[in-house]
Amino acid sequence: MTTLLKVQSSLFEDAGQSSVLAQQFVERWQAQHEDARVISRDLATENIPHLDQTRLGALMTSEAERTPEQQEMVAFADKQIAEVQEADVLVLGIPMYNFSIPSVLKAWMDYVARAGVTFQYTAQGPEGLLKDKKAYVFITRGGFYGDDHAQTALVRQYLGFVGITDVEIIHAEGLNIGDETRDKSLAAANDRIAELLAA
């Protein structure tokens, strides 16, 4: 069974433009994959704790020596990784906040990137272990910053680092400039969704 994992990170939850585009994609994708399993994660409502010394210490403590509290922390981290490992398709809804990604998404990324589990260091450099997956990334921005902005580069580099190299990034920009500009940008993003699903 094909599994799709949708991760949205807008503080406006389902009403955020990046969340709306991600959901529109998922609904159209589901129409083509009726037997597929879809997992949805809303990082803005699920209170993803930022990785701190205590949580990192739990991950670095051997299983036999972990306290019940540490076991709970590790179980939470393991769940984030397991969902990505199980997914064949990853859909990310990402708004731009202060020129970068939302902090809740960065927190989630910190849990998913774990040495020896989702990537490993080799003599030839780091090797991602989350291979053979397809990612669709919906990035929304109030102004115009372009496809080569540092935010886009960060997302692409991170996904590649953990082994996800088949990545489609769809930008919807200028959403806060005016109604006409917003509507045109969102329409173009929806046209791109149609193209991707028709391929």
C-alpha positions as CSV (number, residue, x, y, z in Angstrom):
1,M,0.0,0.0,0.0
2,T,1.3,3.4,-0.9
3,T,1.6,5.9,2.0
4,L,1.6,9.6,1.8
5,L,2.7,11.8,4.7
6,K,1.4,15.4,4.7
7,V,3.2,17.8,7.0
8,Q,1.9,21.4,7.3
9,S,3.6,24.1,9.4
10,S,1.5,27.3,9.0
11,L,0.6,29.0,12.2
12,F,-2.8,29.6,10.6
13,E,-3.3,25.8,10.6
14,D,-5.6,24.6,7.8
15,A,-6.4,28.1,6.7
16,G,-2.8,28.9,5.8
17,Q,-2.1,29.2,2.1
18,S,0.6,26.6,2.2
19,S,-1.7,24.2,4.1
20,V,-4.5,24.8,1.5
21,L,-2.2,24.1,-1.4
22,A,-0.8,21.0,0.3
23,Q,-4.3,19.7,1.0
24,Q,-5.5,20.4,-2.5
25,F,-2.6,18.4,-3.8
26,V,-3.4,15.5,-1.4
27,E,-7.1,15.4,-2.4
28,R,-6.3,15.3,-6.1
29,W,-3.6,12.7,-5.5
30,Q,-5.9,10.6,-3.4
31,A,-8.4,10.5,-6.3
32,Q,-5.7,8.8,-8.3
33,H,-4.7,6.5,-5.5
34,E,-7.9,5.4,-3.8
35,D,-6.3,2.6,-1.8
36,A,-3.5,4.7,-0.5
37,R,-2.9,5.6,3.2
38,V,-2.6,9.3,4.1
39,I,-1.1,10.5,7.3
40,S,-1.5,14.2,8.2
41,R,0.6,16.2,10.7
42,D,-0.1,19.8,11.7
43,L,3.0,20.9,13.4
44,A,1.4,24.2,14.6
45,T,-1.1,22.4,16.7
46,E,0.8,19.3,17.8
47,N,3.3,21.2,19.9
48,I,6.5,19.8,18.6
49,P,9.1,20.5,21.3
50,H,12.3,22.0,20.2
51,L,15.3,19.8,20.6
52,D,17.2,20.8,23.8
53,Q,20.0,19.3,25.9
54,T,17.6,17.1,27.9
55,R,16.0,15.6,24.8
56,L,19.3,15.2,23.0
57,G,20.6,13.5,26.1
58,A,17.7,11.0,26.0
59,L,18.5,10.1,22.4
60,M,22.2,9.6,23.3
61,T,21.4,7.4,26.4
62,S,21.4,3.6,25.8
63,E,17.9,2.0,25.9
64,A,18.7,0.0,29.0
65,E,19.8,3.1,30.9
66,R,16.9,5.5,30.0
67,T,14.6,6.8,32.6
68,P,10.8,6.6,31.9
69,E,10.8,10.3,31.0
70,Q,13.7,9.7,28.6
71,Q,11.9,6.7,27.1
72,E,8.9,8.9,26.4
73,M,11.1,11.5,24.7
74,V,12.8,8.9,22.5
75,A,9.4,7.3,21.6
76,F,8.2,10.7,20.4
77,A,11.3,11.2,18.3
78,D,11.1,7.7,16.9
79,K,7.5,8.3,15.8
80,Q,8.5,11.3,13.7
81,I,11.1,9.2,11.9
82,A,8.9,6.2,11.5
83,E,6.2,8.2,9.7
84,V,8.8,9.4,7.2
85,Q,10.3,6.0,6.8
86,E,6.9,4.5,6.0
87,A,5.9,7.2,3.5
88,D,6.4,6.7,-0.2
89,V,5.3,10.3,-0.8
90,L,6.0,13.4,1.4
91,V,4.0,16.6,1.0
92,L,5.2,19.7,2.9
93,G,3.3,22.9,3.3
94,I,5.8,25.7,4.2
95,P,5.1,29.4,4.6
96,M,8.0,31.9,4.7
97,Y,8.4,33.4,8.2
98,N,11.2,36.0,8.5
99,F,13.0,34.8,5.4
100,S,13.1,31.1,6.5
101,I,10.9,28.2,7.5
102,P,8.6,28.1,10.6
103,S,10.4,27.2,13.8
104,V,8.0,24.3,14.3
105,L,9.2,22.7,11.0
106,K,12.8,23.2,12.0
107,A,12.0,21.4,15.3
108,W,10.5,18.5,13.3
109,M,13.4,18.4,11.0
110,D,15.8,18.1,14.0
111,Y,14.0,15.0,15.2
112,V,13.9,13.4,11.7
113,A,17.6,13.9,11.0
114,R,19.3,11.3,13.2
115,A,22.8,9.9,12.6
116,G,22.8,6.2,11.9
117,V,19.0,6.2,11.3
118,T,18.1,8.6,8.5
119,F,21.6,9.5,7.5
120,Q,25.2,8.3,8.0
121,Y,28.6,9.7,7.6
122,T,30.9,7.9,5.2
123,A,34.4,8.5,3.9
124,Q,32.8,10.0,0.8
125,G,30.6,12.3,2.9
126,P,27.1,12.1,4.4
127,E,24.7,9.6,2.9
128,G,20.9,9.9,3.3
129,L,19.1,6.8,4.2
130,L,15.5,7.8,3.4
131,K,15.7,6.8,-0.2
132,D,13.2,6.0,-2.9
133,K,10.7,8.7,-1.8
134,K,9.0,11.5,-3.7
135,A,8.6,14.9,-2.1
136,Y,6.2,17.7,-3.1
137,V,6.9,21.0,-1.3
138,F,4.5,24.0,-1.3
139,I,6.2,27.2,-0.3
140,T,4.1,30.3,0.1
141,R,5.4,33.9,0.5
142,G,3.9,37.3,1.0
143,G,6.4,38.9,-1.4
144,F,8.6,37.8,-4.3
145,Y,11.9,36.1,-3.5
146,G,12.4,33.6,-6.3
147,D,13.2,29.9,-6.7
148,D,16.8,30.3,-5.6
149,H,16.1,31.9,-2.2
150,A,17.9,30.6,0.8
151,Q,14.6,29.2,2.2
152,T,14.2,27.0,-0.8
153,A,17.8,26.0,-0.8
154,L,17.5,25.0,2.9
155,V,14.5,22.7,2.3
156,R,16.1,21.1,-0.7
157,Q,19.4,20.6,1.0
158,Y,17.8,19.1,4.1
159,L,15.7,16.6,2.1
160,G,18.7,15.6,0.1
161,F,20.8,15.2,3.3
162,V,18.4,12.5,4.6
163,G,18.2,10.9,1.1
164,I,15.1,12.4,-0.5
165,T,16.4,13.7,-3.8
166,D,13.3,13.5,-6.0
167,V,11.8,16.8,-5.0
168,E,9.2,19.1,-6.6
169,I,9.0,22.6,-5.1
170,I,6.0,24.7,-6.0
171,H,6.2,28.4,-5.0
172,A,3.2,30.7,-4.6
173,E,4.5,34.3,-4.1
174,G,3.2,37.8,-3.8
175,L,0.3,36.6,-1.7
176,N,0.2,39.8,0.4
177,I,0.6,42.3,-2.5
178,G,-3.0,42.4,-3.6
179,D,-6.0,40.2,-4.5
180,E,-5.1,40.0,-8.2
181,T,-1.5,39.0,-7.6
182,R,-2.5,36.5,-4.9
183,D,-5.2,34.9,-7.1
184,K,-2.9,34.7,-10.1
185,S,-0.1,33.1,-8.0
186,L,-2.4,30.5,-6.4
187,A,-4.0,29.7,-9.8
188,A,-0.5,29.1,-11.2
189,A,0.3,26.8,-8.3
190,N,-2.9,24.8,-8.9
191,D,-2.0,24.6,-12.6
192,R,1.4,23.1,-11.5
193,I,-0.4,20.6,-9.3
194,A,-2.4,19.5,-12.3
195,E,0.7,19.1,-14.4
196,L,2.5,17.1,-11.8
197,L,-0.4,14.7,-11.3
198,A,-0.9,14.3,-15.0
199,A,2.7,13.3,-15.6
